[in-house]
Amino acid sequence: MSYIEKINTNGKGIMEKVREAHRKEYGVEPEVVAVAPGRFHLAGEHTWFFKDKTLSMAVNLPVYVSASLRNDSSFKFYFVQLEDEKHTNLSSLKLKKEDKWANSIKSILYGFSSGGFELKGIDFTIYSEILPSAGFGITTAVKVAACWAIRELCGLKCSQDQILQVIERANKNFLGTANHSADSFAAIFSKENNLVLTDYAKKSCELVPFNFKGKTVLLTDALVPRIVTWNEDSLMQPENVLLLGELKERKANVLGGWQYEEDKAEVNEVLSVVSEDTKRRLLCVMNEHKCVLDCVNAIQKDDFASFARSVNRSHQNMRDYDISCPEIDWILKRVHELDENPDDLRNPVNCGRITGKGFGRGIYTILRDSDVEKYKEKLEEYEKIFGFSPKCYSVQPANGVRLI
């Protein structure tokens, strides 16, 4: 089998499929179609609670949401690839476990209505060749594309800041989850050939030009079932935020204006009041912030070796944080072995890291073009050894959400 799957990015061809699916399901043409990109985080996604930074890439794994007005106050949802349909109305807009993927759009409807925006009945069609279960920002893309479609279709006067508030209400108040700004920022503000750097302390983001020559970015769904081995929420406590706050040093010449204390004696003294497990994971949070800074610095200098070292170090950090797994570690070890001198840790030519929630599934690798075929061979070995059939996608930085 081919292990590098090609996603159809032919806009005209996909648009006809989206429109046809909408017509077939509802008997009318869609009045609006929005598209938002998939996404993965390169580093920092587990440090948001401590108001640190996250480096992300929106990618050309597009999610389309088409919509048309109804003549009543109901909402219907159809996911083409899942061949699944759901329905609701404003008076019964509740989180339902059985609604699964549809809860994403329902949450956005709640986000608008709870903010005082007047909605009309709408038929929605979702088209995505990557399913939400894979991760890779698909659920966020559904939410963001739905925001743009609803705003346009209902004629809502809603600024970008208000859209972000809609998404925040959707996540916190309807879904009961944390609101990760880096997810939304990547889907909304990304540009081609750029990464998105989110600064949680400043509640803002900036673009980082990204264009290493002769490299291919691959996203691999290792299809390892997620088995959560510890509760990450146990680390995200106010007292731990205060502890790390004591270790933040203002530095005018550092991106974002601060860095964590590097004196080990000082760090050990501040963290002496917590358990060894908590200390180890808080150290991982601190190390991850440095990985983000080092990644950005290397990108700005066009220094791939330094960038790759930072990415590889970040994966080791995630292992220490206890969210990787043997299967993903095996794949990434094979990536390092693609180097002619794998023991030369100073000058790696490839890199990779677990990405997303962790405990399984997602990996990104940035490889020399000449190593892509060799990586495919390693995935074949992986399937034979572990019994999981991985899916791999060649991706590149993509533009944020837009109407088509």
NUVEX-569485 format. One record per residue (C-alpha): residue number from 1; y, x, z. Coordinates in steps of 0.2 Angstrom, whole numbers. Each point is the difference from the previous one (the first is absolute). Example, Ala and Ser with C-alpha at 12.3 -4.5 7.8 and 13.67 -1.06 7.14 Angstrom:
<atoms>
+-----+-------+-------+-------+
|  nr |    py |    px |    pz |
+-----+-------+-------+-------+
|   1 |   -22 |    62 |    39 |
|   2 |    17 |     6 |    -3 |
+-----+-------+-------+-------+
</atoms>
This chain:
<atoms>
+-----+-------+-------+-------+
|  nr |    py |    px |    pz |
+-----+-------+-------+-------+
|   1 |     0 |     0 |     0 |
|   2 |    18 |     5 |    -2 |
|   3 |     8 |     4 |    17 |
|   4 |    18 |     0 |    -5 |
|   5 |     5 |   -18 |    -4 |
|   6 |    14 |    -4 |   -12 |
|   7 |    12 |   -14 |     6 |
|   8 |     7 |   -10 |   -14 |
|   9 |    19 |     4 |     0 |
|  10 |     4 |    -8 |   -17 |
|  11 |    13 |   -11 |     6 |
|  12 |     0 |   -12 |   -15 |
|  13 |   -19 |    -2 |     1 |
|  14 |    -1 |    -3 |    18 |
|  15 |    15 |   -12 |     0 |
|  16 |   -10 |   -11 |   -13 |
|  17 |   -15 |     0 |    12 |
|  18 |    11 |    -4 |    15 |
|  19 |     8 |   -15 |   -10 |
|  20 |   -16 |    -6 |    -7 |
|  21 |    -8 |     0 |    18 |
|  22 |    15 |   -10 |     6 |
|  23 |    -1 |   -12 |   -14 |
|  24 |   -19 |    -2 |     2 |
|  25 |     1 |    -3 |    19 |
|  26 |    16 |   -12 |     0 |
|  27 |     2 |    -6 |   -17 |
|  28 |    18 |     6 |    -2 |
|  29 |     8 |    17 |    -5 |
|  30 |     6 |    11 |    15 |
|  31 |    19 |    -1 |     2 |
|  32 |     1 |    17 |     8 |
|  33 |   -11 |    16 |     1 |
|  34 |     3 |    14 |    12 |
|  35 |    -9 |    16 |     1 |
|  36 |    -1 |    13 |    14 |
|  37 |    -9 |    16 |     2 |
|  38 |   -14 |     6 |    10 |
|  39 |     3 |    14 |    12 |
|  40 |    -8 |    14 |    11 |
|  41 |     7 |    10 |    14 |
|  42 |     0 |    19 |    -2 |
|  43 |     3 |     3 |    19 |
|  44 |     8 |    -7 |    15 |
|  45 |    -6 |   -18 |    -1 |
|  46 |    -7 |     0 |    18 |
|  47 |    16 |     6 |     8 |
|  48 |    11 |   -15 |    -3 |
|  49 |     0 |    -6 |    18 |
|  50 |     8 |    16 |     5 |
|  51 |    14 |    -2 |   -12 |
|  52 |    -6 |    15 |   -11 |
|  53 |    -1 |     1 |   -19 |
|  54 |   -12 |    -5 |   -13 |
|  55 |    -2 |     7 |   -18 |
|  56 |    -7 |   -12 |   -13 |
|  57 |    -3 |    -2 |   -18 |
|  58 |     1 |   -17 |    -9 |
|  59 |   -13 |     0 |   -14 |
|  60 |    -4 |    -8 |   -16 |
|  61 |   -13 |   -12 |     7 |
|  62 |    11 |   -15 |    -4 |
|  63 |    -2 |   -17 |     9 |
|  64 |     7 |   -15 |   -10 |
|  65 |     6 |   -16 |     8 |
|  66 |     4 |   -15 |   -12 |
|  67 |     7 |   -16 |     6 |
|  68 |     6 |   -17 |    -5 |
|  69 |     8 |   -15 |     9 |
|  70 |   -10 |   -15 |     5 |
|  71 |     6 |   -18 |     1 |
|  72 |    -5 |    -1 |    18 |
|  73 |     2 |    11 |    16 |
|  74 |   -18 |     8 |    -1 |
|  75 |    -4 |    18 |    -4 |
|  76 |   -15 |     5 |    -9 |
|  77 |    -7 |    18 |    -2 |
|  78 |   -12 |     7 |   -13 |
|  79 |    -7 |    18 |     0 |
|  80 |    -6 |     4 |   -17 |
|  81 |   -12 |    14 |     3 |
|  82 |    -8 |    -9 |    16 |
|  83 |    -1 |   -16 |    -9 |
|  84 |     6 |    -8 |    16 |
|  85 |    13 |   -13 |     3 |
|  86 |     9 |    -6 |    16 |
|  87 |    13 |   -13 |     4 |
|  88 |    12 |    -5 |    14 |
|  89 |    17 |    -8 |     3 |
|  90 |    15 |     4 |    11 |
|  91 |    -5 |   -12 |    14 |
|  92 |   -17 |     8 |     2 |
|  93 |     5 |    18 |    -4 |
|  94 |   -12 |     9 |    13 |
|  95 |   -10 |    16 |     0 |
|  96 |   -18 |    -4 |    -4 |
|  97 |   -13 |    13 |     0 |
|  98 |    -9 |    -8 |   -14 |
|  99 |    15 |     1 |   -12 |
| 100 |    -1 |    19 |     0 |
| 101 |    10 |     7 |   -14 |
| 102 |    11 |   -16 |    -1 |
| 103 |     7 |     3 |    17 |
| 104 |    10 |    13 |    -8 |
| 105 |    10 |   -12 |   -10 |
| 106 |     0 |   -13 |    13 |
| 107 |     8 |    12 |    12 |
| 108 |    14 |     3 |   -13 |
| 109 |     3 |   -19 |    -1 |
| 110 |     1 |     0 |    19 |
| 111 |    12 |    15 |    -1 |
| 112 |    12 |   -10 |   -11 |
| 113 |    -1 |   -17 |     8 |
| 114 |     2 |     7 |    18 |
| 115 |    16 |     9 |    -6 |
| 116 |     7 |   -16 |    -6 |
| 117 |    -3 |     1 |   -18 |
| 118 |    -5 |   -16 |    -9 |
| 119 |   -16 |     1 |   -10 |
| 120 |    -8 |   -11 |   -13 |
| 121 |   -18 |    -3 |    -4 |
| 122 |    -7 |    15 |   -10 |
| 123 |   -16 |     4 |   -10 |
| 124 |    -4 |    19 |     2 |
| 125 |   -12 |    11 |   -10 |
| 126 |    -5 |    17 |     6 |
| 127 |    -6 |    13 |   -13 |
| 128 |    -6 |    17 |     7 |
| 129 |   -14 |    11 |    -7 |
| 130 |    -1 |     8 |    17 |
| 131 |    -5 |   -12 |    14 |
| 132 |     9 |     0 |    17 |
| 133 |   -15 |     6 |     9 |
| 134 |     2 |    17 |    -8 |
| 135 |    16 |     3 |     9 |
| 136 |    12 |    10 |   -11 |
| 137 |    15 |   -11 |     4 |
| 138 |    -7 |   -15 |   -10 |
| 139 |     4 |   -13 |    14 |
| 140 |    17 |     7 |     2 |
| 141 |     3 |    -1 |   -19 |
| 142 |    -6 |   -19 |     1 |
| 143 |    13 |    -3 |    13 |
| 144 |    14 |     9 |    -8 |
| 145 |    -3 |    -8 |   -18 |
| 146 |    -1 |   -17 |     8 |
| 147 |    17 |     3 |     8 |
| 148 |     8 |     4 |   -17 |
| 149 |    -9 |   -15 |    -8 |
| 150 |     5 |   -13 |    14 |
| 151 |    18 |     6 |     0 |
| 152 |     2 |    -2 |   -19 |
| 153 |   -10 |   -16 |    -1 |
| 154 |     9 |    -9 |    14 |
| 155 |    17 |     7 |    -4 |
| 156 |     2 |     8 |    17 |
| 157 |    16 |    10 |     4 |
| 158 |   -10 |    14 |    10 |
| 159 |     6 |    18 |     1 |
| 160 |   -12 |    15 |     0 |
| 161 |     3 |     2 |    19 |
| 162 |    -4 |   -18 |     2 |
| 163 |   -16 |     2 |   -10 |
| 164 |    -5 |    14 |    12 |
| 165 |     3 |   -12 |    14 |
| 166 |   -11 |   -13 |    -8 |
| 167 |   -14 |    13 |    -1 |
| 168 |     2 |     5 |    18 |
| 169 |    -1 |   -18 |     6 |
| 170 |   -15 |    -3 |   -11 |
| 171 |    -9 |    15 |     8 |
| 172 |     5 |    -2 |    18 |
| 173 |     2 |   -18 |     2 |
| 174 |   -13 |    -8 |   -12 |
| 175 |   -14 |    14 |    -2 |
| 176 |     3 |     7 |    17 |
| 177 |     0 |    18 |    -6 |
| 178 |    12 |    15 |     1 |
| 179 |    13 |     1 |   -14 |
| 180 |    -2 |    16 |    -8 |
| 181 |    16 |     4 |    -9 |
| 182 |    -7 |    14 |   -11 |
| 183 |   -12 |   -13 |    -8 |
| 184 |    14 |   -11 |    -5 |
| 185 |    12 |    14 |    -5 |
| 186 |   -12 |     8 |   -12 |
| 187 |    -4 |   -17 |    -9 |
| 188 |    19 |    -4 |    -1 |
| 189 |    10 |    16 |    -2 |
| 190 |   -12 |    12 |    -9 |
| 191 |     4 |     8 |   -17 |
| 192 |   -11 |     9 |   -13 |
| 193 |    -3 |    18 |     4 |
| 194 |     6 |    -2 |    18 |
| 195 |    -8 |    -2 |    17 |
| 196 |     8 |   -11 |    14 |
| 197 |     4 |     8 |    17 |
| 198 |     3 |   -13 |    13 |
| 199 |     9 |     5 |    16 |
| 200 |    -4 |   -12 |    14 |
| 201 |    13 |     6 |    11 |
| 202 |    14 |    -4 |   -12 |
| 203 |    -9 |   -15 |    -8 |
| 204 |     3 |     7 |   -17 |
| 205 |    -9 |     9 |   -14 |
| 206 |     4 |    12 |   -14 |
| 207 |    -8 |     6 |   -16 |
| 208 |    -8 |    17 |    -2 |
| 209 |    -2 |     6 |   -18 |
| 210 |   -18 |     4 |    -3 |
| 211 |    -6 |     9 |   -15 |
| 212 |   -13 |    14 |     2 |
| 213 |    -5 |     5 |   -17 |
| 214 |   -19 |     1 |    -5 |
| 215 |    -5 |   -11 |    14 |
| 216 |   -10 |   -17 |     1 |
| 217 |     2 |   -12 |    14 |
| 218 |   -16 |   -10 |     4 |
| 219 |    -3 |   -14 |    12 |
| 220 |   -18 |    -2 |     6 |
| 221 |    -7 |   -15 |     9 |
| 222 |   -15 |     8 |     8 |
| 223 |    -7 |   -17 |     5 |
| 224 |    -4 |     6 |    17 |
| 225 |    -1 |   -16 |    11 |
| 226 |    14 |     1 |    13 |
| 227 |    -7 |     3 |    17 |
| 228 |    15 |     1 |    13 |
| 229 |    -5 |    13 |    13 |
| 230 |    16 |    -2 |    11 |
| 231 |    14 |   -12 |     2 |
| 232 |    16 |     8 |    -8 |
| 233 |    11 |   -12 |     9 |
| 234 |    -5 |     8 |    17 |
| 235 |    10 |    15 |    -5 |
| 236 |    15 |   -10 |    -6 |
| 237 |     7 |    -3 |    17 |
| 238 |    19 |     1 |     6 |
| 239 |    -5 |    13 |    13 |
| 240 |    -7 |    11 |   -14 |
| 241 |    16 |    -2 |   -11 |
| 242 |    10 |     6 |    15 |
| 243 |   -11 |    15 |     2 |
| 244 |     2 |     5 |   -18 |
| 245 |    19 |    -4 |     1 |
| 246 |     1 |    14 |    13 |
| 247 |    -7 |    12 |   -13 |
| 248 |    12 |    -4 |   -15 |
| 249 |    12 |    13 |    -3 |
| 250 |    16 |    -2 |   -10 |
| 251 |     1 |    12 |   -15 |
| 252 |    14 |    -1 |   -12 |
| 253 |    -9 |     9 |   -14 |
| 254 |   -16 |   -10 |     1 |
| 255 |    -3 |   -16 |   -10 |
| 256 |     4 |   -15 |    10 |
| 257 |    10 |    11 |    13 |
| 258 |   -14 |     3 |    12 |
| 259 |   -17 |     8 |     3 |
| 260 |   -13 |     0 |    14 |
| 261 |     0 |    14 |    13 |
| 262 |   -11 |    15 |    -5 |
| 263 |    -1 |     9 |    16 |
| 264 |   -18 |    -3 |     6 |
| 265 |     4 |     2 |    19 |
| 266 |    14 |   -13 |    -1 |
| 267 |   -11 |   -12 |   -10 |
| 268 |   -15 |     2 |    12 |
| 269 |    12 |    -3 |    15 |
| 270 |     7 |   -17 |    -8 |
| 271 |   -18 |    -6 |    -5 |
| 272 |    -8 |     5 |    16 |
| 273 |     1 |   -18 |     7 |
| 274 |   -12 |    -7 |   -13 |
| 275 |   -18 |     1 |    -3 |
| 276 |    -8 |    13 |   -11 |
| 277 |    -4 |   -12 |   -14 |
| 278 |    18 |    -7 |     1 |
| 279 |     7 |    17 |     0 |
| 280 |   -10 |     5 |   -15 |
| 281 |     6 |   -15 |   -10 |
| 282 |    18 |     2 |     5 |
| 283 |    -1 |    18 |    -6 |
| 284 |    -7 |    -7 |   -16 |
| 285 |    16 |   -11 |    -2 |
| 286 |    11 |    15 |     3 |
| 287 |   -10 |    11 |   -13 |
| 288 |     0 |   -14 |   -12 |
| 289 |    19 |    -1 |     0 |
| 290 |     1 |    19 |    -4 |
| 291 |   -13 |    -3 |   -14 |
| 292 |    12 |   -13 |    -8 |
| 293 |    15 |    12 |     2 |
| 294 |   -10 |    14 |    -8 |
| 295 |    -6 |   -11 |   -14 |
| 296 |    17 |    -5 |    -5 |
| 297 |     7 |    18 |     2 |
| 298 |   -14 |     7 |   -12 |
| 299 |     3 |   -14 |   -13 |
| 300 |    19 |     4 |     0 |
| 301 |    -5 |    18 |    -3 |
| 302 |   -13 |    -4 |   -13 |
| 303 |   -12 |    10 |    10 |
| 304 |   -17 |    -9 |    -2 |
| 305 |   -10 |    13 |    11 |
| 306 |    11 |    -4 |    15 |
| 307 |    -1 |   -19 |    -4 |
| 308 |   -19 |     1 |    -1 |
| 309 |    -1 |     9 |    16 |
| 310 |    10 |   -13 |     9 |
| 311 |   -11 |   -14 |    -8 |
| 312 |   -16 |     9 |     5 |
| 313 |     7 |     3 |    18 |
| 314 |     5 |   -18 |     1 |
| 315 |   -18 |    -5 |    -4 |
| 316 |    -6 |    11 |    14 |
| 317 |    12 |    -8 |    11 |
| 318 |    -7 |   -17 |    -4 |
| 319 |   -17 |     6 |     4 |
| 320 |     7 |     6 |    17 |
| 321 |     8 |   -17 |     2 |
| 322 |   -18 |    -8 |    -2 |
| 323 |     3 |   -11 |   -16 |
| 324 |   -10 |    10 |   -13 |
| 325 |   -19 |    -1 |    -3 |
| 326 |   -14 |    12 |    -6 |
| 327 |     0 |    -8 |   -17 |
| 328 |    18 |     3 |    -4 |
| 329 |     0 |    17 |     8 |
| 330 |   -15 |     4 |   -11 |
| 331 |    10 |    -5 |   -16 |
| 332 |    16 |    10 |     6 |
| 333 |   -11 |    16 |     3 |
| 334 |    -6 |    -1 |   -18 |
| 335 |    18 |    -1 |    -5 |
| 336 |     4 |    16 |     9 |
| 337 |   -16 |     8 |    -8 |
| 338 |     8 |    -3 |   -18 |
| 339 |    12 |    15 |     4 |
| 340 |    -6 |    16 |    -8 |
| 341 |     4 |     8 |    17 |
| 342 |    -4 |   -15 |    13 |
| 343 |     2 |    12 |    15 |
| 344 |    18 |     5 |    -5 |
| 345 |     8 |   -14 |    10 |
| 346 |    17 |     7 |    -4 |
| 347 |     0 |    -5 |   -19 |
| 348 |   -10 |   -16 |    -3 |
| 349 |     1 |    -7 |   -17 |
| 350 |    -6 |   -17 |     5 |
| 351 |     2 |   -11 |    15 |
| 352 |    -5 |   -17 |     7 |
| 353 |     1 |   -11 |    16 |
| 354 |    -7 |   -16 |     7 |
| 355 |    14 |   -14 |    -2 |
| 356 |     4 |   -16 |     7 |
| 357 |    -9 |    -9 |    15 |
| 358 |   -13 |    13 |     1 |
| 359 |   -18 |    -1 |     7 |
| 360 |    -6 |     0 |   -18 |
| 361 |     5 |    -6 |   -18 |
| 362 |    15 |     9 |    -7 |
| 363 |     3 |    18 |    -6 |
| 364 |    13 |     8 |   -11 |
| 365 |    -2 |    16 |    -9 |
| 366 |    12 |    10 |   -10 |
| 367 |   -10 |    11 |   -12 |
| 368 |     3 |    13 |   -14 |
| 369 |    -3 |   -10 |   -16 |
| 370 |   -15 |    12 |    -4 |
| 371 |    -8 |    -5 |    16 |
| 372 |    -1 |   -19 |    -3 |
| 373 |   -17 |     0 |    -8 |
| 374 |    -7 |    11 |    13 |
| 375 |     6 |   -12 |    13 |
| 376 |    -9 |   -14 |    -9 |
| 377 |   -16 |    10 |     2 |
| 378 |     3 |     1 |    18 |
| 379 |     2 |   -19 |     1 |
| 380 |   -17 |    -1 |    -8 |
| 381 |    -7 |    11 |    13 |
| 382 |     8 |   -10 |    14 |
| 383 |    -8 |   -16 |    -7 |
| 384 |   -17 |     8 |     0 |
| 385 |     2 |     7 |    18 |
| 386 |     9 |   -15 |     9 |
| 387 |    -5 |   -15 |   -11 |
| 388 |    18 |    -6 |    -2 |
| 389 |     6 |    -2 |   -18 |
| 390 |    18 |     6 |     0 |
| 391 |    14 |    -7 |   -11 |
| 392 |    13 |    13 |    -5 |
| 393 |    17 |    -3 |    -9 |
| 394 |    12 |    12 |    -9 |
| 395 |    17 |    -5 |     6 |
| 396 |    18 |     6 |    -1 |
| 397 |    17 |    -5 |     8 |
| 398 |     6 |   -17 |    -5 |
| 399 |    15 |   -11 |     0 |
| 400 |     3 |   -13 |    14 |
| 401 |    -1 |   -19 |    -1 |
| 402 |     8 |    -9 |   -15 |
| 403 |     0 |   -16 |    -9 |
| 404 |    -7 |     0 |   -18 |
+-----+-------+-------+-------+
</atoms>
